Amino acid sequence: MVKAQIAVGVQTYEKYFGRKPRGIWLPECGYVPEADKYLKEFGIDYIITETHGILYANPTPVYGTFAPIVSPEGVIAFGRDIESSRQVWSSINGYPGDFNYREFYRDIGYEADYDYIKPYIAHNGVRVHTGIKYYRITGKTEFKDYYNLQWAKDSAEKQAGHFLDSRTNQINHISEYMDTPPIILCPYDAELYGHWWYEGPYWLYILFKKIYYDDCNFELITPSEYIDKYPSMQISSPCRSSWGANGYSEVWLNPSNDYVHRHLHVAGDRMCELANLFPNEKGLKKKALNQCARELLLAQSSDWLFIITNGTMVDYAKKRIKDHIGRFTKLYYQIKENKIDEDFLKDISKKDCVFPDIDYKIYL
């Protein structure tokens, strides 16, 4: 199952970028040493882990997260930088919480008069986000002032300058203790920029302009470029780790959601069974086998367990798990009995059409 997930990730990247990826940001930064052999099999040179995945590696890395390490299996690991992550990502003191920024949670889809907004929300009349938001964060208060674009831009520009100064000082200090230039790895969810943090893309734009025009002691670099430039690195085994609360996968395996895992494991075993029973199928059966692979991957999505743990939209998350496992199981028996319901397959293929080029043989 691990091998198949990596295979789908690599194939999807290659489809859209026209070349194979050299690295992968592990899902939820979840690292286990057992995955190294599969990462190497698919040509992955490096991974991105949570900070303590590097700090608690064995033996202890001399330079912490400021230089990559390489596992005994030959996989290079970069750790997320604590300080730069906190400045951007922290819900308490990160930049996105600035009072001048647009308030994500105040949307006219929920606030406008129902008869007025009804034509612009869900077809069944349920209120949804429209993207039209009039207010700024203002403060930790129910009262919200109107959004002022210029104030928001001023904040973004000031914070871009602060981030630049912080990295310059950080690198100056660290460089005194290193033989090679340090790397500050700054990975953030793409959905932060423009979605949760409306001004995020503008902040990035100003930051990159400042780095280009201002006098600073560092350059922007990708992990791949850093590896090519500084290939000598310490051999060390990264620690089993993830991000999320407490840092060791507790978000995805705890008493609120642990019941799901036995169903995921059974479905995973059955998917491997199907692939081995029918290794060279064509036509309808191949379509059904490919759809089984989609349903399994959708059921395995870490979002559902995350939502259950956090207590937000729990019923929806549980329904998604139940739907995907149910569809998979029904197809599993239909394939084995050679009684595939074409209407059922067509229906779920339309509903769950992720990874259109998937090949079930990745489970062989």
C-alpha positions as CSV (number, residue, x, y, z in Angstrom):
1,M,0.0,0.0,0.0
2,V,2.9,2.4,0.8
3,K,4.5,1.5,-2.5
4,A,1.3,2.2,-4.4
5,Q,0.8,5.6,-2.7
6,I,4.3,6.7,-3.7
7,A,3.8,5.3,-7.2
8,V,0.7,7.4,-7.7
9,G,2.4,10.5,-6.4
10,V,5.4,10.1,-8.7
11,Q,3.2,9.3,-11.7
12,T,0.9,12.3,-11.0
13,Y,3.9,14.7,-10.7
14,E,5.4,13.3,-14.0
15,K,2.1,13.8,-15.8
16,Y,1.9,17.5,-14.9
17,F,5.6,18.5,-14.8
18,G,6.9,16.4,-17.6
19,R,9.7,14.8,-15.6
20,K,10.1,12.6,-12.5
21,P,10.3,14.2,-9.1
22,R,13.6,14.2,-7.2
23,G,11.9,14.8,-3.8
24,I,8.7,14.4,-1.9
25,W,7.1,16.3,0.9
26,L,5.9,13.2,2.9
27,P,2.1,13.2,3.6
28,E,1.6,14.9,6.9
29,C,5.5,14.8,7.2
30,G,4.9,11.2,8.2
31,Y,8.2,9.3,8.1
32,V,8.9,5.6,8.7
33,P,12.2,4.0,7.8
34,E,10.3,1.1,6.1
35,A,9.3,3.5,3.3
36,D,13.0,4.2,2.3
37,K,13.3,1.2,-0.1
38,Y,10.1,2.3,-2.0
39,L,11.2,5.9,-2.2
40,K,14.5,4.8,-3.7
41,E,12.7,2.4,-6.1
42,F,10.8,5.4,-7.6
43,G,13.9,7.6,-7.9
44,I,13.2,9.8,-4.9
45,D,16.5,11.4,-3.8
46,Y,15.1,13.4,-0.8
47,I,12.2,13.8,1.5
48,I,10.9,16.6,3.8
49,T,10.3,15.6,7.4
50,E,9.1,17.4,10.5
51,T,11.8,19.1,12.6
52,H,12.1,16.4,15.2
53,G,12.5,13.8,12.5
54,I,16.0,15.3,12.0
55,L,16.7,16.5,15.6
56,Y,16.0,13.0,17.0
57,A,17.8,11.1,14.2
58,N,20.4,8.5,15.1
59,P,23.2,9.4,15.5
60,T,22.3,13.0,16.4
61,P,22.9,15.3,13.3
62,V,25.8,17.7,14.0
63,Y,24.0,20.6,12.3
64,G,20.4,19.9,13.3
65,T,18.0,20.9,10.6
66,F,20.4,23.4,9.0
67,A,21.9,20.6,6.8
68,P,20.3,17.5,5.3
69,I,21.2,14.0,6.4
70,V,21.2,10.8,4.5
71,S,19.7,7.6,5.8
72,P,21.6,4.2,5.6
73,E,19.2,3.3,2.7
74,G,20.4,6.4,0.8
75,V,17.4,8.7,1.2
76,I,18.3,12.3,1.9
77,A,16.1,14.1,4.6
78,F,15.5,17.8,5.1
79,G,13.9,19.0,8.3
80,R,11.4,21.9,8.6
81,D,12.9,25.0,10.1
82,I,11.3,25.9,13.4
83,E,11.7,29.6,13.5
84,S,10.6,30.4,9.9
85,S,7.7,28.0,10.3
86,R,6.5,29.7,13.4
87,Q,6.6,33.2,11.9
88,V,4.4,32.2,9.0
89,W,2.4,29.2,10.2
90,S,1.7,29.8,13.9
91,S,-2.0,30.5,14.6
92,I,-1.0,32.5,17.7
93,N,1.8,34.8,16.5
94,G,2.2,34.0,12.8
95,Y,1.8,36.7,10.1
96,P,-1.6,35.5,8.8
97,G,-3.2,36.6,12.2
98,D,-2.4,40.3,11.6
99,F,-5.5,42.3,12.5
100,N,-5.4,44.2,9.1
101,Y,-5.8,41.0,7.1
102,R,-9.1,39.7,5.6
103,E,-11.2,37.7,8.0
104,F,-11.7,34.3,6.4
105,Y,-14.7,33.2,8.6
106,R,-16.9,36.2,7.8
107,D,-18.6,35.6,4.5
108,I,-21.8,37.0,3.0
109,G,-22.8,33.4,2.2
110,Y,-23.6,33.0,5.9
111,E,-24.4,36.6,6.8
112,A,-26.6,38.1,4.1
113,D,-30.4,37.9,4.1
114,Y,-31.4,34.4,3.1
115,D,-33.8,35.3,0.3
116,Y,-31.2,37.6,-1.1
117,I,-28.3,35.1,-1.0
118,K,-30.2,32.0,-1.9
119,P,-29.6,32.1,-5.7
120,Y,-25.8,32.3,-5.1
121,I,-25.3,29.5,-2.6
122,A,-25.7,25.7,-2.8
123,H,-28.6,24.3,-5.0
124,N,-30.2,22.7,-2.0
125,G,-30.3,26.0,-0.2
126,V,-27.4,25.3,2.2
127,R,-25.3,28.4,3.0
128,V,-21.7,28.1,1.7
129,H,-18.7,30.4,1.4
130,T,-19.1,32.8,-1.6
131,G,-15.6,34.3,-1.3
132,I,-17.1,37.7,-0.7
133,K,-15.8,38.9,2.7
134,Y,-16.1,42.5,3.8
135,Y,-14.3,42.4,7.1
136,R,-10.7,42.4,8.5
137,I,-9.6,40.3,11.4
138,T,-9.8,43.4,13.6
139,G,-8.9,41.6,16.8
140,K,-10.0,38.8,19.1
141,T,-13.5,40.1,19.2
142,E,-16.9,39.4,17.7
143,F,-16.9,43.0,16.3
144,K,-15.2,43.2,13.0
145,D,-14.2,46.4,11.2
146,Y,-14.4,46.7,7.4
147,Y,-11.4,45.4,5.4
148,N,-8.9,48.1,4.1
149,L,-6.8,46.8,1.2
150,Q,-4.1,49.4,1.7
151,W,-3.7,48.5,5.4
152,A,-3.4,44.9,4.5
153,K,-0.7,45.6,1.9
154,D,1.2,47.7,4.4
155,S,1.2,44.8,6.9
156,A,2.3,42.3,4.2
157,E,5.2,44.6,3.1
158,K,6.3,45.1,6.7
159,Q,6.2,41.4,7.5
160,A,8.1,40.5,4.3
161,G,10.8,42.9,5.5
162,H,10.7,41.3,9.0
163,F,11.0,37.8,7.5
164,L,14.0,38.8,5.4
165,D,15.8,40.4,8.3
166,S,15.1,37.4,10.5
167,R,16.5,35.0,8.0
168,T,19.6,37.2,7.4
169,N,20.3,37.3,11.2
170,Q,19.6,33.6,11.6
171,I,22.0,32.6,8.8
172,N,24.7,35.0,10.1
173,H,24.5,33.3,13.5
174,I,24.4,29.7,12.2
175,S,27.1,30.1,9.6
176,E,29.7,30.7,12.3
177,Y,29.4,27.1,13.4
178,M,29.2,25.3,10.0
179,D,31.7,24.3,7.3
180,T,29.1,24.6,4.5
181,P,26.4,27.2,4.1
182,P,23.2,26.3,6.1
183,I,19.9,25.7,4.5
184,I,16.7,27.1,6.0
185,L,13.9,24.9,4.8
186,C,10.5,26.6,4.6
187,P,7.7,24.3,3.6
188,Y,4.1,25.5,3.8
189,D,0.8,24.2,2.6
190,A,-0.1,25.7,-0.7
191,E,-3.7,26.4,0.5
192,L,-2.3,28.8,3.1
193,Y,-1.6,31.3,0.4
194,G,-4.7,33.0,-1.0
195,H,-7.1,30.7,0.8
196,W,-6.6,30.9,4.6
197,W,-4.3,33.8,4.2
198,Y,-5.7,36.0,1.5
199,E,-2.7,38.3,1.4
200,G,-0.2,35.4,1.4
201,P,0.6,35.6,-2.4
202,Y,1.3,39.3,-2.1
203,W,3.5,38.7,0.9
204,L,5.5,36.1,-1.2
205,Y,5.7,38.5,-4.1
206,I,7.1,41.3,-1.9
207,L,9.5,38.9,-0.1
208,F,11.0,37.6,-3.4
209,K,11.4,41.2,-4.7
210,K,13.2,42.2,-1.5
211,I,15.5,39.2,-1.7
212,Y,16.3,40.1,-5.3
213,Y,16.9,43.8,-4.9
214,D,18.0,44.1,-1.3
215,D,21.4,43.3,0.1
216,C,21.1,40.0,1.9
217,N,23.5,37.2,2.8
218,F,21.6,34.3,1.2
219,E,20.0,33.1,-2.0
220,L,16.8,31.2,-2.7
221,I,17.5,27.5,-3.5
222,T,15.6,24.3,-3.9
223,P,16.6,21.1,-2.0
224,S,17.6,19.5,-5.3
225,E,20.0,22.4,-6.0
226,Y,21.4,22.3,-2.5
227,I,22.1,18.5,-2.8
228,D,23.9,19.1,-6.1
229,K,26.0,21.9,-4.7
230,Y,26.9,20.3,-1.3
231,P,26.7,16.5,-1.8
232,S,28.7,15.7,1.3
233,M,26.3,15.0,4.3
234,Q,26.1,13.1,7.5
235,I,24.7,9.5,7.5
236,S,21.9,9.3,10.1
237,S,18.6,7.5,10.4
238,P,15.7,10.0,10.7
239,C,13.3,9.5,13.6
240,R,9.8,8.1,13.0
241,S,7.7,11.2,13.1
242,S,4.9,13.4,11.7
243,W,3.6,16.8,12.2
244,G,0.3,17.5,13.9
245,A,-0.3,17.5,17.7
246,N,2.5,15.9,19.6
247,G,4.4,15.0,16.4
248,Y,4.0,11.2,16.3
249,S,0.9,10.4,14.2
250,E,-1.4,10.7,17.2
251,V,-3.8,12.9,15.1
252,W,-4.3,10.0,12.7
253,L,-4.4,7.1,15.3
254,N,-6.2,7.7,18.5
255,P,-9.4,6.5,20.3
256,S,-11.7,8.8,18.2
257,N,-10.6,7.3,14.9
258,D,-8.7,4.1,15.4
259,Y,-11.7,2.0,14.3
260,V,-11.0,3.1,10.7
261,H,-7.6,1.4,10.4
262,R,-8.8,-2.2,10.5
263,H,-11.1,-1.4,7.5
264,L,-8.3,0.3,5.6
265,H,-6.0,-2.6,6.2
266,V,-8.5,-5.2,5.1
267,A,-9.3,-3.1,2.0
268,G,-5.5,-2.7,1.3
269,D,-5.0,-6.5,1.5
270,R,-7.9,-7.1,-0.7
271,M,-6.6,-4.6,-3.3
272,C,-3.3,-6.5,-3.4
273,E,-5.2,-9.7,-3.7
274,L,-7.2,-8.5,-6.7
275,A,-4.1,-7.2,-8.5
276,N,-2.4,-10.6,-8.1
277,L,-5.5,-12.6,-9.0
278,F,-6.1,-10.5,-12.2
279,P,-2.7,-9.2,-13.3
280,N,-3.5,-8.6,-17.0
281,E,-7.1,-7.6,-17.3
282,K,-8.7,-5.5,-20.0
283,G,-12.0,-3.9,-20.7
284,L,-14.7,-3.7,-18.0
285,K,-12.8,-5.7,-15.4
286,K,-9.8,-3.4,-15.8
287,K,-12.0,-0.4,-15.3
288,A,-13.4,-1.9,-12.2
289,L,-10.0,-2.8,-10.8
290,N,-8.8,0.8,-11.5
291,Q,-11.8,2.1,-9.7
292,C,-11.1,-0.1,-6.7
293,A,-7.6,1.5,-6.5
294,R,-9.2,5.0,-6.6
295,E,-11.7,4.1,-3.8
296,L,-8.9,2.7,-1.6
297,L,-6.7,5.8,-2.0
298,L,-9.7,8.1,-1.3
299,A,-10.5,6.1,1.8
300,Q,-6.9,6.3,2.9
301,S,-6.9,10.1,2.7
302,S,-5.4,11.5,5.9
303,D,-8.0,14.4,5.9
304,W,-10.8,12.2,7.2
305,L,-9.0,11.0,10.3
306,F,-7.7,14.6,10.9
307,I,-11.2,16.0,10.7
308,I,-12.5,13.3,13.2
309,T,-9.7,14.1,15.7
310,N,-10.4,17.9,15.4
311,G,-14.1,17.5,15.8
312,T,-15.0,19.5,12.7
313,M,-17.5,18.1,10.1
314,V,-17.1,14.7,11.8
315,D,-20.2,13.2,10.2
316,Y,-19.0,14.2,6.7
317,A,-15.6,12.6,7.3
318,K,-17.1,9.4,8.6
319,K,-19.5,9.3,5.7
320,R,-16.6,9.7,3.2
321,I,-14.7,6.8,4.8
322,K,-17.9,4.6,4.8
323,D,-18.7,5.5,1.2
324,H,-15.3,4.7,-0.2
325,I,-14.8,1.5,1.8
326,G,-18.4,0.5,0.9
327,R,-17.9,1.1,-2.8
328,F,-14.5,-0.7,-2.8
329,T,-16.0,-3.7,-1.0
330,K,-19.0,-4.0,-3.3
331,L,-16.7,-3.8,-6.4
332,Y,-14.3,-6.3,-4.8
333,Y,-17.0,-9.0,-4.5
334,Q,-18.4,-8.1,-8.0
335,I,-14.9,-8.6,-9.6
336,K,-14.3,-11.9,-7.8
337,E,-17.7,-13.2,-8.8
338,N,-17.3,-11.8,-12.3
339,K,-20.7,-10.0,-11.9
340,I,-19.7,-6.4,-12.4
341,D,-22.7,-4.0,-12.2
342,E,-21.9,-1.6,-15.1
343,D,-24.3,1.1,-13.9
344,F,-22.9,1.0,-10.4
345,L,-19.3,1.2,-11.8
346,K,-20.3,4.1,-14.1
347,D,-21.9,6.0,-11.3
348,I,-19.0,5.8,-8.8
349,S,-16.4,6.4,-11.6
350,K,-18.1,9.7,-12.2
351,K,-18.3,10.5,-8.5
352,D,-14.8,9.4,-7.7
353,C,-12.7,10.3,-10.7
354,V,-9.4,11.2,-9.1
355,F,-6.2,10.0,-10.7
356,P,-7.8,9.3,-14.2
357,D,-4.6,7.5,-15.4
358,I,-4.3,5.1,-12.5
359,D,-3.2,1.5,-13.2
360,Y,-4.3,-1.0,-10.6
361,K,-1.0,-3.0,-11.3
362,I,0.8,-0.7,-8.9
363,Y,-0.5,-3.1,-6.2
364,L,1.3,-6.1,-7.7
